[in-house]
Each structure stands twice: as C-alpha cells, then as structure tokens.
C-alpha cells in the first residue's frame, strides 16, 4: 500500500463551472482516486476554490458585490457542481481560509529565507479608466517571441513562453479594449534561473520514468529553456499579504494569485489533517519520499505545475543553486506526475461564458445522469488531444454504449434470474465457454487497473466496455432464454452471467459510481460499491465567526479491486432500467438553447 496524493486543480471562483472545466480535472482525477482506493492505496484527494486575484475584483464590481460576497456565492455553486458529479474529495476547501493564508505565508517566508526571491523594478499595467491594476491574463497582444497575435500577458499559448504584459506588441485590455498604462513598481521575483538545474534534473528523472503523457513532458522541458525570474507579488488589494517587514504594511502588495493557489494542495492537506484530529497526518503524503503525488489539470496550467510549483518546493527545500535550510514544513515532495488534459470544445467551438458558448455543470446535471457525462469524458474526453463535446455524440454514446450495451446486459441478467429462479442460482459443471468468459472478466481487472493507474482513461474504459461486449456475446451464444428442459444448465449460465455482471460493475465503478451502486442493488447487494462525497458546513479553523461549505467523505468502504464472488441464493427482483435512454430530438432542443439550431 502506498500513500497517494491526488492533487486536483483549483477551480477559479469567478463563476460557476462549465463542462469543459470538469472534463480536464474533475472526472479524470476522480476515476484515478476511486481506483487507487479500491486497489488498496491510502489516497488523500484535495482541492478547493481559488478565490484571489484581480478577476474576482472585476467580477464582484460587475455584480455589485464585495469580493468576499462574490467568492462565497461562487464557492457554494462549485461545491454543489462537484458533489453532483460525485467527485470524491477527502477535502475540497478554499483559498480564503485562515489556514491557507498561514501555510502560503510560511512557504513564502521559507523561499525568501533561502534566498530565492530577488527584488526588481518592473512595470505594472494600469487601466486608464479605473486606475486599477490589470492582471497579466487580462492583457492581450502580439507575442514578442513568435509574433503570434492573441498572446496573454503571462504566457503565449502558441509558443509556450512566459511573458510580461509590458513586452507584448500592441497590448490591449481584454476588459474594455483600452490600451493599458505601465508604471514602475517594486516586486519580488522567484529566481527560477537559480532553480533551473534542479528543475531540469527532476524533469529528466520524470521523463525517464516513462509515466508522463508525452505532450506534458515535452512542453515542460521546452519551457525550461526559456526560464527567467517571475514576479510573485502583485499590486492589488485582494489577496494574501506579503509576510515580510516593509511589505506587509503595504495593503496594496499581495502574493501573486498563482503563487498562493498552487500552495493550496499543501494547505488543503494541512487543513484536512487538522480536521481529522491528527494535525501532523498530512506529512505522510508530503514528507515521506516514498509517497506518490499526481496533479490533475487542463493544459493551460502545465507551466504552473511543472515549473512554478516545483520551483517553489525546491526553493523551500533549499535544493537550488543557492542552497538553503529546511523549515517547519520539512522537505516537501515534488509531483510524481503532472496529469494534464487537452482542451474540450463544444459543437466545434471554444467554450466562452461571455459569448454564451457554454454548458454549465449544474444545467447538464439537472437534465441528464451524471454517469452519462462521466462516461462521455472517459471515452471521448480530451485526454491527450483536444476533443469536442457534441449533443449528437452524447446521445449516441449514451444510447448505444451505456443503454444498449452495459445497461441491457444488467437488465436481461437480472430479469432472467428473477423470472426463472427469483434468486442467484448455483452453478453446476462449467463448459469451456463458461470458464473462458469468467477468466476473461477476471483478467480485465489487471488490464483496466493498470491503465487507470497510469492515467490512460480512454484505453481503460475501452477495455472495460470490450469486456462488456464479450459477456454480451457469451449471453447471445448461450441463449439462456431457450434453455427449457435443463434447469441445471440454465442455472449455470445465469450464475456465470451474474458473476460477470458483478465483475464488470466493479471494473466500471470508478467511471460510473452512481450507477455502480444501483447495479449492485439490482444484484441484491447493499448498493455501496462506491461511497459518495457529502457537503459539510464547517467553521474556519483560524478566523473566528466564519464558516463555509466543504466537500468531504468516508471512502474506506469502497469495494476492493478484484472479483467478489456472487452469493448463491441472493434474492433478485425484476429490475427497472439503470440508464435513461435519450430521445434523439433533444439534440435539436439543446442546440436551440445554445442558439445553434
């Protein structure tokens, strides 16, 4: 058994989440975490709402709210979305907690004491109309390196290089199109060049492991060649105060939102431990070099997880060119793997909330089964290349693969048992065909488990559904509905079918946790294959009089990965359909909602 940290990207709390967001981080991380628990590993799955930064200020102004009111509202919406999808966090929290501020400031001080911050005069972008600082990502222009238009002030997606907004050619504000003013200001920069050699050694080691997705490791190593110091403070009045003398007294100087957001993986682990009754328990996942850590996100966040966050950790650990001392958090583990997905588009277009090209998670879940969406993401999501969500494909996959394939197998198995025996019958002598199909579903545990453990979700779900097809073929070939005069043979076939369905349900349960519990109940079980997350209202551990919702759960009861023998004599009743067949007419209805009909 290993300690496994499942570190899931922090959704930005400037509004509710759409399906493109959760396709990149939510579903893949949950499939992985559920499987690793079933395989016997001690998993700590953490995340939370990212609630600092200028975009929150802008959204709050537009809504006529304070920033805290804005993030309070949106955090609750995001919590509801993620619980609705069944994402099994041990703790989903937020960055405006007292605990997060304290952990972020401790890490900042450790990096500073080890000498990895350098003070520089730089140019800050100011909106001429409001006088407010503009965030780097809200400034666009032509990339000074590759000359591609549409580069952001922090990064060019075309060439992958980090940028400063002052360097952009013809920069404009994405908010109102005005040309920003640039003024001199003092900031603290993370000395990434002093960490470049250590980062390179770590990436070489990760590359040699062969576990990272090729696009992620290639991108990570490419941007290392252009590494330079990066500002880790900002001129803004919403965020975490800089914990240094001469800086803390200035209310307009805060930690860069991306410096503090990635620390959330650590601070959430600390908060989870404090709430568990063992405040030091987090160290088992962070200080033990044998512990494993997997970070889940979309590809636009690779830079922050394969360079900025490892750079912060190395600097805190004193492992860069300048050396350094250990601090109270100890030697912190670097990521074992950065699991990045590509982009999900919708009906061939890029998601855009402002342009109404969007399907919000809450809207989708109000009309469709969460497992139907989870299945689509696993089977057709943006694992290693961009993919497209279309309503036509969603309906087709739901009806032909879930309903007609897996759901039909469950239904006819339970129906035949209920009709002929009323309980799971005993098996007599097995034929070669019986033994072959049982061996096939048993072998699938190794194949599918290995693929999930290596974050090859598409291949894993395809292998699981291939096993479903094999069992359906066995049923067709065996024709149990025609066995009239040999109840012993009929009982044997139905026993084999029940065992295969139980095996397949376990195999598919990390992908389809809601229906896995329903199918277990169909087979006479307790319906507890996959424990589900819950929302709890908690008091802030460090800020008196403040409370907020978190996602948590007890997942210790998850079924073990492997065969669980069916129990002869278990009562089986005629089932109702587990999956909802979708009317093809809804495609036009959904396209009309999007204004695409």
C-alpha positions as CSV (number, residue, x, y, z in Angstrom):
1,X,0.0,0.0,0.0
2,X,1.3,3.4,-0.9
3,X,0.4,6.9,0.2
4,X,-1.1,8.6,-2.9
5,X,-1.8,12.4,-3.0
6,X,-4.4,13.2,-5.6
7,X,-4.0,16.9,-6.1
8,X,-6.8,18.3,-8.2
9,X,-6.8,21.7,-10.0
10,X,-8.4,24.5,-8.0
11,X,-11.4,26.0,-9.9
12,X,-11.4,29.7,-10.1
13,X,-14.3,31.2,-8.2
14,X,-15.3,34.0,-10.6
15,X,-18.4,32.0,-11.6
16,X,-19.9,28.5,-11.9
17,X,-18.0,25.8,-13.7
18,X,-18.8,24.6,-17.2
19,X,-18.3,21.1,-18.6
20,X,-15.0,22.0,-20.3
21,X,-13.5,22.7,-16.9
22,X,-14.5,19.5,-15.2
23,X,-13.6,17.3,-18.2
24,X,-10.0,18.4,-17.6
25,X,-9.6,17.9,-13.9
26,X,-12.8,16.6,-12.2
27,X,-13.7,13.4,-13.9
28,X,-10.1,12.1,-14.6
29,X,-9.0,12.8,-11.0
30,X,-12.0,11.0,-9.5
31,X,-11.6,7.9,-11.7
32,X,-8.0,7.7,-10.7
33,X,-8.6,8.3,-7.0
34,X,-11.5,5.8,-6.7
35,X,-9.5,3.1,-8.4
36,X,-6.4,3.7,-6.2
37,X,-8.5,3.4,-3.1
38,X,-10.0,0.1,-4.4
39,X,-6.5,-1.1,-5.2
40,X,-5.6,-0.7,-1.5
41,X,-3.7,2.6,-1.6
42,X,-4.1,5.3,1.1
43,X,-5.4,8.2,-1.0
44,X,-5.7,11.8,0.0
45,X,-7.7,13.8,-2.6
46,X,-7.6,17.5,-2.1
47,X,-8.6,20.7,-3.8
48,X,-10.6,23.9,-3.3
49,X,-11.9,27.1,-4.8
50,X,-9.2,29.6,-6.0
51,X,-10.5,32.9,-4.7
52,X,-7.9,35.6,-5.0
53,X,-6.7,37.8,-7.9
54,X,-8.0,40.7,-9.9
55,X,-10.6,38.8,-12.0
56,X,-12.5,38.3,-8.8
57,X,-12.5,42.1,-8.1
58,X,-13.7,42.7,-11.7
59,X,-16.5,40.1,-11.4
60,X,-17.5,41.5,-8.0
61,X,-17.7,45.0,-9.3
62,X,-19.9,43.9,-12.2
63,X,-22.2,42.1,-9.8
64,X,-22.3,44.9,-7.3
65,X,-20.8,42.7,-4.5
66,X,-17.8,42.7,-2.4
67,X,-15.1,40.2,-3.4
68,X,-15.8,38.1,-0.3
69,X,-19.5,38.0,-1.1
70,X,-18.7,37.0,-4.7
71,X,-16.4,34.1,-3.8
72,X,-18.8,33.0,-1.0
73,X,-21.6,32.7,-3.6
74,X,-19.5,31.0,-6.3
75,X,-17.7,28.6,-3.9
76,X,-21.0,27.2,-2.9
77,X,-22.1,26.8,-6.5
78,X,-18.9,25.0,-7.4
79,X,-19.2,22.7,-4.3
80,X,-22.7,21.7,-5.5
81,X,-21.5,21.1,-9.0
82,X,-18.6,18.8,-7.9
83,X,-20.7,16.8,-5.5
84,X,-23.3,16.4,-8.2
85,X,-20.7,14.8,-10.3
86,X,-19.7,12.5,-7.5
87,X,-16.1,13.8,-7.2
88,X,-14.8,12.0,-4.1
89,X,-12.6,14.7,-2.3
90,X,-11.3,14.0,1.1
91,X,-11.3,17.8,1.4
92,X,-12.5,20.4,-1.0
93,X,-11.9,23.8,0.6
94,X,-11.0,27.3,-0.5
95,X,-8.0,29.8,-0.5
96,X,-9.7,32.5,1.6
97,X,-9.4,30.4,4.8
98,X,-7.1,31.4,7.6
99,X,-5.3,28.1,7.3
100,X,-4.4,28.7,3.7
101,X,-3.1,32.2,4.4
102,X,-0.9,30.9,7.1
103,X,0.5,28.0,5.1
104,X,1.1,30.2,2.0
105,X,2.9,32.8,4.1
106,X,5.1,30.1,5.7
107,X,6.1,28.8,2.4
108,X,6.8,32.3,1.1
109,X,9.0,33.1,4.1
110,X,10.9,29.9,3.7
111,X,11.6,30.6,0.0
112,X,12.7,34.1,0.9
113,X,15.0,33.0,3.8
114,X,16.7,30.6,1.4
115,X,17.5,33.4,-1.0
116,X,15.3,32.6,-3.9
117,X,13.4,35.9,-4.2
118,X,15.0,38.9,-5.9
119,X,13.6,42.4,-5.8
120,X,13.2,44.1,-9.1
121,X,11.6,47.2,-10.5
122,X,9.1,46.2,-13.1
123,X,6.2,47.7,-15.0
124,X,2.6,47.3,-13.7
125,X,-0.3,47.5,-16.1
126,X,-3.0,50.1,-15.0
127,X,-6.4,50.6,-16.5
128,X,-6.6,54.4,-17.5
129,X,-10.3,54.5,-16.9
130,X,-10.4,52.9,-13.5
131,X,-6.9,53.2,-12.1
132,X,-7.0,49.6,-11.1
133,X,-4.1,47.1,-11.7
134,X,-4.8,44.8,-14.6
135,X,-4.0,41.1,-14.2
136,X,-1.5,39.7,-16.7
137,X,-4.0,37.4,-18.2
138,X,-6.4,40.3,-19.0
139,X,-3.9,41.9,-21.3
140,X,-3.5,40.6,-24.9
141,X,-1.3,41.5,-27.8
142,X,1.2,40.1,-30.2
143,X,3.8,37.7,-28.8
144,X,7.3,39.4,-29.0
145,X,8.9,36.0,-29.5
146,X,6.8,34.1,-32.1
147,X,4.8,37.1,-33.3
148,X,1.5,35.2,-32.9
149,X,-1.5,37.5,-32.1
150,X,-3.7,36.9,-29.1
151,X,-0.9,36.2,-26.7
152,X,-1.7,36.9,-23.0
153,X,0.3,39.0,-20.7
154,X,1.6,35.9,-18.8
155,X,2.0,33.3,-21.5
156,X,1.8,32.8,-25.2
157,X,-0.2,29.6,-25.9
158,X,1.2,29.4,-29.4
159,X,4.9,29.1,-28.4
160,X,4.5,28.3,-24.7
161,X,6.8,31.0,-23.5
162,X,6.3,33.0,-20.3
163,X,5.7,36.7,-21.0
164,X,5.3,40.0,-19.2
165,X,2.5,42.3,-20.4
166,X,4.9,45.2,-20.9
167,X,6.7,43.0,-23.6
168,X,3.6,42.4,-25.7
169,X,3.4,44.2,-29.0
170,X,0.3,46.5,-29.1
171,X,-1.1,45.4,-25.8
172,X,-4.8,46.0,-25.0
173,X,-7.1,45.2,-22.1
174,X,-9.4,42.3,-22.6
175,X,-11.9,44.0,-20.3
176,X,-12.7,47.1,-22.4
177,X,-10.1,47.1,-25.2
178,X,-8.3,50.2,-23.9
179,X,-4.5,50.4,-24.1
180,X,-3.1,49.9,-20.6
181,X,-0.7,52.4,-18.9
182,X,2.5,50.9,-17.5
183,X,4.0,52.3,-14.3
184,X,7.2,51.4,-12.4
185,X,6.6,49.2,-9.3
186,X,8.7,47.0,-7.0
187,X,8.1,43.3,-6.8
188,X,9.7,40.1,-5.6
189,X,10.6,37.6,-8.3
190,X,11.1,33.9,-7.8
191,X,14.6,33.3,-9.0
192,X,13.8,30.4,-11.4
193,X,17.1,30.5,-13.2
194,X,18.8,29.6,-9.8
195,X,16.4,26.6,-9.8
196,X,16.8,25.7,-13.4
197,X,19.3,22.9,-13.0
198,X,17.4,21.3,-10.2
199,X,14.1,21.6,-12.2
200,X,15.9,20.0,-15.2
201,X,17.2,17.1,-13.1
202,X,13.7,16.5,-11.8
203,X,12.1,16.6,-15.3
204,X,14.8,14.3,-16.7
205,X,14.0,11.8,-13.9
206,X,10.3,12.1,-14.6
207,X,10.9,11.7,-18.4
208,X,13.0,8.6,-17.7
209,X,10.1,7.1,-15.7
210,X,8.1,7.0,-18.9
211,X,4.9,7.7,-17.0
212,X,4.1,11.2,-18.1
213,X,1.9,11.9,-21.1
214,X,4.3,12.7,-23.9
215,X,2.7,16.1,-24.6
216,X,3.1,17.2,-21.0
217,X,6.8,16.2,-20.5
218,X,7.7,17.7,-23.9
219,X,6.1,21.0,-23.1
220,X,7.6,21.1,-19.6
221,X,11.1,20.5,-20.9
222,X,10.7,23.0,-23.7
223,X,9.7,25.9,-21.5
224,X,12.7,25.2,-19.2
225,X,15.0,26.5,-22.0
226,X,13.3,30.0,-21.7
227,X,13.2,30.1,-17.9
228,X,13.6,33.5,-16.2
229,X,12.6,35.2,-12.9
230,X,8.9,35.5,-12.4
231,X,7.1,38.1,-10.2
232,X,5.4,36.5,-7.2
233,X,3.8,39.7,-5.8
234,X,1.2,42.0,-7.2
235,X,-0.3,45.4,-6.7
236,X,-3.8,44.5,-5.6
237,X,-5.9,44.9,-2.5
238,X,-7.5,41.5,-2.6
239,X,-5.2,38.6,-1.7
240,X,-2.7,37.3,0.9
241,X,-0.4,39.9,2.5
242,X,3.3,39.6,1.8
243,X,4.8,38.3,5.1
244,X,7.9,40.4,5.1
245,X,8.9,43.6,7.0
246,X,8.3,46.6,4.9
247,X,5.9,44.8,2.6
248,X,3.2,43.5,5.0
249,X,2.4,47.1,6.0
250,X,1.5,48.0,2.4
251,X,-2.1,47.0,1.8
252,X,-1.7,47.1,-2.0
253,X,1.1,44.5,-2.1
254,X,-0.2,40.9,-2.1
255,X,1.1,37.5,-3.1
256,X,0.6,36.6,-6.8
257,X,-2.6,34.6,-7.0
258,X,-0.8,31.8,-8.9
259,X,1.9,31.6,-6.1
260,X,-0.7,31.1,-3.5
261,X,-3.1,28.9,-5.5
262,X,-0.7,26.0,-6.1
263,X,0.2,26.1,-2.4
264,X,-3.5,25.1,-1.9
265,X,-2.6,21.4,-2.4
266,X,-0.4,21.6,0.7
267,X,-2.7,23.9,2.7
268,X,-5.7,21.7,2.0
269,X,-3.8,18.7,3.2
270,X,-2.9,20.5,6.4
271,X,-6.5,21.6,6.9
272,X,-7.7,18.0,6.3
273,X,-5.2,16.8,8.9
274,X,-6.2,19.4,11.4
275,X,-9.9,18.5,11.0
276,X,-9.1,14.8,11.3
277,X,-7.8,15.1,14.8
278,X,-4.2,14.4,13.8
279,X,-2.7,17.7,12.8
280,X,0.6,16.2,11.6
281,X,-1.1,13.5,9.4
282,X,-0.5,15.5,6.2
283,X,3.2,14.8,6.5
284,X,2.7,11.2,5.5
285,X,1.8,12.4,2.0
286,X,4.3,15.4,1.8
287,X,7.4,14.5,3.7
288,X,7.8,10.8,3.0
289,X,9.9,10.4,-0.1
290,X,8.1,7.1,-0.9
291,X,4.7,8.8,-1.1
292,X,3.3,9.4,-4.6
293,X,1.6,12.6,-5.9
294,X,-0.5,13.1,-9.0
295,X,-1.6,16.6,-10.2
296,X,-4.7,16.9,-12.4
297,X,-5.4,19.9,-14.6
298,X,-6.0,21.3,-18.1
299,X,-3.1,22.1,-20.4
300,X,-3.2,25.8,-19.8
301,X,-1.9,25.2,-16.3
302,X,1.0,23.0,-17.1
303,X,3.5,25.8,-16.6
304,X,2.4,26.4,-13.1
305,X,2.6,22.7,-12.1
306,X,5.8,21.6,-13.9
307,X,7.8,24.8,-13.3
308,X,6.4,27.3,-10.8
309,X,5.1,24.9,-8.1
310,X,8.1,22.6,-8.3
311,X,10.3,25.7,-8.3
312,X,8.6,26.9,-5.1
313,X,9.1,23.5,-3.5
314,X,12.7,23.2,-4.5
315,X,13.4,26.7,-3.2
316,X,11.6,26.0,0.1
317,X,13.6,22.7,0.4
318,X,16.9,24.6,-0.3
319,X,17.6,22.4,-3.3
320,X,18.5,25.0,-5.9
321,X,21.8,26.6,-6.8
322,X,21.7,28.9,-3.7
323,X,21.2,26.0,-1.3
324,X,19.2,26.7,1.8
325,X,17.9,25.4,5.1
326,X,14.9,23.2,6.0
327,X,11.9,24.9,7.6
328,X,8.9,23.9,9.7
329,X,7.0,22.2,6.8
330,X,10.0,19.9,6.3
331,X,11.3,18.6,2.9
332,X,8.3,18.7,0.6
333,X,7.7,16.1,-2.2
334,X,7.7,17.3,-5.8
335,X,5.0,15.9,-8.1
336,X,5.3,12.3,-9.2
337,X,3.2,13.1,-12.3
338,X,1.5,16.2,-13.8
339,X,-1.6,14.7,-15.4
340,X,-2.7,17.3,-17.9
341,X,-5.6,17.0,-20.3
342,X,-6.1,19.0,-23.5
343,X,-9.0,21.3,-24.3
344,X,-12.6,20.3,-24.7
345,X,-14.6,22.3,-27.3
346,X,-18.3,22.3,-27.7
347,X,-20.0,21.7,-31.0
348,X,-16.7,22.7,-32.7
349,X,-16.3,26.0,-30.8
350,X,-14.2,27.1,-27.9
351,X,-16.0,27.5,-24.6
352,X,-16.8,31.1,-23.7
353,X,-19.0,32.1,-20.9
354,X,-19.1,35.7,-22.1
355,X,-20.2,34.6,-25.6
356,X,-22.8,32.2,-24.2
357,X,-20.9,29.3,-25.8
358,X,-21.2,27.2,-22.6
359,X,-22.9,24.3,-20.9
360,X,-22.8,24.7,-17.2
361,X,-22.4,21.7,-15.0
362,X,-25.5,22.4,-13.0
363,X,-27.6,22.7,-16.1
364,X,-26.3,19.4,-17.5
365,X,-26.9,17.6,-14.2
366,X,-30.4,19.0,-14.0
367,X,-31.4,17.1,-17.2
368,X,-29.1,14.1,-17.5
369,X,-27.5,11.4,-15.4
370,X,-24.1,12.3,-14.1
371,X,-22.7,8.9,-15.1
372,X,-23.7,9.6,-18.7
373,X,-21.5,12.7,-18.7
374,X,-18.7,10.9,-16.8
375,X,-18.8,8.1,-19.4
376,X,-18.5,10.6,-22.3
377,X,-15.5,12.3,-20.7
378,X,-13.7,9.0,-20.1
379,X,-14.5,7.6,-23.5
380,X,-14.2,10.7,-25.7
381,X,-12.6,13.4,-23.5
382,X,-9.5,15.5,-24.1
383,X,-7.0,13.1,-22.5
384,X,-4.1,13.6,-24.9
385,X,-5.5,15.7,-27.7
386,X,-8.3,18.3,-28.0
387,X,-11.8,16.7,-28.3
388,X,-15.2,18.0,-29.0
389,X,-18.5,17.6,-27.0
390,X,-21.5,17.5,-29.3
391,X,-25.0,16.7,-28.2
392,X,-25.3,14.2,-31.1
393,X,-22.4,12.2,-29.9
394,X,-23.5,12.4,-26.3
395,X,-26.9,10.9,-27.2
396,X,-25.4,8.2,-29.4
397,X,-22.8,7.1,-26.8
398,X,-25.4,7.1,-24.0
399,X,-27.9,5.1,-26.0
400,X,-25.7,2.7,-27.9
401,X,-23.0,2.0,-25.3
402,X,-24.5,2.6,-21.9
403,X,-28.1,1.7,-22.5
404,X,-27.9,-0.9,-25.3
405,X,-24.6,-2.3,-24.2
406,X,-24.0,-2.3,-20.5
407,X,-27.5,-1.4,-19.2
408,X,-29.1,-4.1,-21.4
409,X,-26.7,-6.8,-20.1
410,X,-27.5,-5.9,-16.5
411,X,-31.3,-5.8,-17.2
412,X,-31.5,-9.1,-19.0
413,X,-29.3,-10.9,-16.5
414,X,-31.5,-9.8,-13.6
415,X,-34.7,-10.3,-15.5
416,X,-33.8,-13.9,-16.5
417,X,-32.8,-14.7,-12.9
418,X,-35.9,-13.2,-11.4
419,X,-38.2,-14.9,-13.9
420,X,-36.6,-18.4,-13.6
421,X,-35.3,-18.7,-10.1
422,X,-36.0,-15.5,-8.1
423,X,-32.5,-15.7,-6.7
424,X,-29.0,-16.3,-7.9
425,X,-28.8,-20.0,-8.8
426,X,-26.0,-22.3,-8.2
427,X,-23.6,-23.4,-11.0
428,X,-23.1,-27.0,-11.9
429,X,-20.3,-28.2,-14.2
430,X,-18.8,-25.4,-16.3
431,X,-18.3,-25.6,-20.0
432,X,-15.2,-24.3,-21.8
433,X,-17.2,-21.2,-22.8
434,X,-18.3,-20.6,-19.2
435,X,-14.7,-20.9,-17.9
436,X,-13.4,-18.7,-20.8
437,X,-15.8,-15.8,-20.1
438,X,-15.1,-15.9,-16.3
439,X,-11.4,-15.9,-17.0
440,X,-11.8,-13.0,-19.4
441,X,-13.6,-10.8,-16.9
442,X,-11.1,-11.7,-14.2
443,X,-8.2,-10.8,-16.4
444,X,-9.8,-7.5,-17.2
445,X,-9.1,-6.3,-13.6
446,X,-5.3,-6.4,-14.3
447,X,-5.7,-4.7,-17.7
448,X,-8.1,-2.0,-16.7
449,X,-6.4,-1.3,-13.4
450,X,-3.0,-0.9,-14.9
451,X,-4.4,1.6,-17.5
452,X,-6.2,3.7,-14.8
453,X,-3.1,3.6,-12.6
454,X,-1.2,5.1,-15.5
455,X,-3.9,7.7,-16.2
456,X,-4.8,6.1,-19.6
457,X,-8.5,6.6,-19.1
458,X,-9.7,6.2,-22.6
459,X,-7.9,2.9,-23.1
460,X,-9.2,1.8,-19.7
461,X,-12.8,2.5,-20.4
462,X,-12.5,0.9,-23.8
463,X,-11.1,-2.3,-22.3
464,X,-13.9,-2.4,-19.8
465,X,-16.5,-1.9,-22.5
466,X,-14.8,-4.6,-24.6
467,X,-15.3,-6.9,-21.7
468,X,-19.0,-5.9,-21.6
469,X,-19.2,-6.8,-25.3
470,X,-17.6,-10.2,-24.7
471,X,-20.1,-11.0,-22.0
472,X,-23.0,-9.9,-24.2
473,X,-21.7,-12.2,-26.9
474,X,-21.5,-15.1,-24.4
475,X,-25.1,-14.5,-23.5
476,X,-26.1,-14.4,-27.2
477,X,-24.2,-17.6,-27.9
478,X,-25.6,-19.4,-24.7
479,X,-29.2,-18.4,-25.4
480,X,-30.4,-18.9,-21.9
481,X,-34.0,-18.0,-22.8
482,X,-34.1,-21.1,-25.0
483,X,-33.0,-23.5,-22.2
484,X,-36.3,-25.0,-21.2
485,X,-35.7,-28.6,-20.3
486,X,-32.4,-28.3,-18.4
487,X,-32.7,-26.2,-15.3
488,X,-29.2,-27.2,-14.1
489,X,-27.7,-25.8,-17.3
490,X,-29.9,-22.7,-17.2
491,X,-28.8,-22.1,-13.6
492,X,-25.2,-22.4,-14.5
493,X,-25.4,-19.9,-17.4
494,X,-27.3,-17.4,-15.2
495,X,-24.8,-17.9,-12.4
496,X,-22.0,-17.1,-14.8
497,X,-23.8,-14.1,-16.1
498,X,-24.4,-12.8,-12.6
499,X,-20.7,-13.2,-11.8
500,X,-19.6,-11.5,-15.0
501,X,-22.0,-8.6,-14.3
502,X,-20.7,-8.2,-10.8
503,X,-17.1,-8.2,-12.1
504,X,-17.9,-5.7,-14.8
505,X,-19.7,-3.5,-12.3
506,X,-16.7,-3.3,-10.1
507,X,-14.5,-2.6,-13.2
508,X,-16.7,0.2,-14.3
509,X,-17.4,1.7,-10.9
510,X,-14.6,4.3,-10.8
511,X,-16.0,5.7,-14.0
512,X,-19.7,5.2,-13.2
513,X,-20.0,5.4,-9.4
514,X,-23.7,6.3,-9.2
515,X,-25.0,3.5,-11.4
516,X,-22.5,1.1,-9.9
517,X,-24.3,1.4,-6.6
518,X,-27.7,1.0,-8.4
519,X,-26.5,-2.1,-10.2
520,X,-25.2,-3.6,-7.0
521,X,-28.6,-3.2,-5.6
522,X,-30.1,-4.9,-8.7
523,X,-27.8,-7.9,-7.9
524,X,-29.1,-8.0,-4.3
525,X,-26.2,-6.0,-2.8
526,X,-26.3,-3.1,-0.4
527,X,-25.6,-0.6,-3.1
528,X,-22.4,0.6,-1.5
529,X,-19.7,-0.2,-4.1
530,X,-18.6,3.4,-4.3
531,X,-19.1,5.7,-1.3
532,X,-20.2,9.2,-2.3
533,X,-19.0,12.6,-1.2
534,X,-21.0,14.9,1.0
535,X,-21.2,18.6,1.8
536,X,-20.4,19.8,5.3
537,X,-20.7,23.3,6.7
538,X,-17.5,23.9,8.8
539,X,-16.1,26.7,11.0
540,X,-12.9,28.3,9.9
541,X,-10.0,26.9,12.0
542,X,-8.3,30.3,12.3
543,X,-10.8,33.1,11.6
544,X,-13.4,33.4,14.3
545,X,-17.1,33.7,13.3
546,X,-16.6,32.5,9.7
547,X,-17.9,29.2,8.2
548,X,-18.1,27.7,4.8
549,X,-19.1,24.5,2.9
550,X,-16.5,21.8,2.2
551,X,-16.7,18.5,0.3
552,X,-15.6,15.5,2.2
553,X,-16.5,11.9,2.7
554,X,-15.5,8.5,4.2
555,X,-14.4,6.3,1.3
556,X,-12.9,3.5,3.3
557,X,-15.9,1.2,2.4
558,X,-15.1,1.2,-1.3
559,X,-15.2,-2.3,-2.8
560,X,-11.8,-3.9,-3.3
561,X,-10.5,-4.1,-6.8
562,X,-10.9,-7.7,-7.9
563,X,-13.5,-10.4,-8.1
564,X,-16.2,-10.6,-5.4
565,X,-18.0,-14.0,-5.7
566,X,-21.7,-13.8,-6.1
567,X,-23.7,-15.4,-3.3
568,X,-25.9,-18.2,-4.3
569,X,-29.5,-17.7,-3.0
570,X,-29.4,-13.9,-3.1
571,X,-32.9,-12.7,-4.0
572,X,-33.2,-10.9,-7.4
573,X,-36.2,-8.9,-8.4
574,X,-37.2,-7.8,-11.9
575,X,-35.2,-4.6,-12.4
576,X,-36.0,-1.2,-13.7
577,X,-33.6,0.4,-16.3
578,X,-30.4,1.8,-14.7
579,X,-29.6,4.1,-17.6
580,X,-32.0,6.6,-19.2
581,X,-32.4,6.3,-22.9
582,X,-32.2,9.7,-24.6
583,X,-34.6,10.9,-27.2
584,X,-32.6,12.0,-30.3
585,X,-35.0,15.0,-30.5
586,X,-33.2,16.5,-27.5
587,X,-30.2,17.3,-29.8
588,X,-32.2,20.0,-31.5
589,X,-33.5,21.2,-28.2
590,X,-30.1,21.6,-26.7
591,X,-28.7,23.2,-29.9
592,X,-31.6,25.7,-29.7
593,X,-30.6,26.5,-26.1
594,X,-27.2,27.4,-27.4
595,X,-28.5,29.4,-30.3
596,X,-27.0,26.9,-32.8
597,X,-30.2,25.5,-34.3
